[in-house]
Amino acid sequence: MTRSNPPAHRLADAPDALLAERAGDGDVAAFETLARRHGPLMRAYSRRLMSSVAEADDVVQESLITAWKEIGNLRDGAAVKAWLMRIVGHRAVDAGRRRKSHGTITDQPEPIDKAPGPEQSAVTGSARQALSRALAGLPEEQRRCWILKEYGGQSYEEIAQTLGISAASVRGRLARARTTLVTELEEWR
Amino acid sequence: MNPTRDCGRRIWDLSDFLDTGASPDAEHIAHCPQCQARLAGLRSLHAAALELLEDDVASAGTEESGWLETMLANLRLETRAGRSIPLAGDPSDQLSETEGAVIALVRNIGDSLGGVLIGRCRLDGDVTVPGAPVEVNVNVSARYGYPLPGLAEQLREAVVAGLLVETELNVAAVNVAFTDMRAPIAEPGTEEGGKL
């Protein structure tokens, strides 16, 4: 009864801000608690930005390394989730650039879930499945903008900075992506 | 939508309106059937996006259980050393401990008290000079139900006692700031996100 809780359990309900402070002070357990809390979201985001599951996990891993190095400089610990997502966005775009510059892959890599796998058949026919298919058909530059906005919650300016393009281009790409997606969702209905 | 009577508004005008809830064009949008239809389309898209994200997060978290643990194990995160704090010893030896180790000690002392979780911890003062006065500043998250003045006093005493044993720091003060309050411990098994 009096045995003290293992650190990971003790931290399980600690708020993000406190965990970020501890991680900034070098507490590995606190950082790992943050990673467990937000890891699935980071991975989901990365998977939509990258073209394979393996690449997506590489991006998550690189993002966690960056986050561990930088978390001591994070001013607002309560915003750690958005901060982690920004790191994933940057890392994913960097990884995409590296892949392109190697030139081994065609311009339009096959998206992860072009065809519904067996485990996805349960949601076939749902709006999200229709959206998933429509997303897969978008040009990569538009899909990335849309994912950075809708999944990453980034502003136009942040997306522009991440992609190294102007905010006006972001606005244009997002509008084209949304026009296509709205149309395809309407056709599906 | 009637292509022969296009109102001229583009989808990004409406996207901006949806994002901000305001537009210089709000009056037109409110009364234009075409704009209203497009807004409805954008809203459905947004709702579908939230559902898809939820699905994606659920499958990212549960596929290949242990992926995150494997990844974390591979990271081999190293703790931060901080400044080097000298310890008296044989004059011919260089004996020291790291600031990171002392801060970890303060965390462990605090965490072992009921109701306390230590947040940021700073050693203010020149810890590299033996005998220089040092103030320990800690942020603390307390659980409801513990009287804070008593808790702070208990924490101060424990930290001072612990530092006296493990360090040679001249602790001038232990300053406690309660920066967060946590709800009482949930019943076992009902804790959110407690899948460890």
Interface residues (C-beta under 8 A of the other chain):
Chain A: S4 P7 A8 H9 R10 L11 A12 D13 A14 P15 A17 L18 E21 R22 G24 D25 G26 D27 V28 F31 E32 A35 R36 R37 G39 P40 L41 R43 A44 R47 R48 D57 V60 Q61 L64 I65 W68 G72 E119 V123 S126 A127 R128 A130 L131 S132 E150 Y151 R171 G172 L174 A175 R178 T179 L181 V182 T183 L185 E186
Chain B: R10 I11 W12 S15 R38 G41 L42 S44 L45 H46 A47 A48 A49 E51 L52 L53 D55 D56 V57 A58 S59 A60 G61 W67 L68 M71 L72 N74 L75 L77 T79 R80 G82 G100 I103 A104 R107 D111 S112 L117 I118 G119 R120 C121 N139 S141 T179 D180 R182 A183 I185 A186 E191 E192 G193 G194 L196
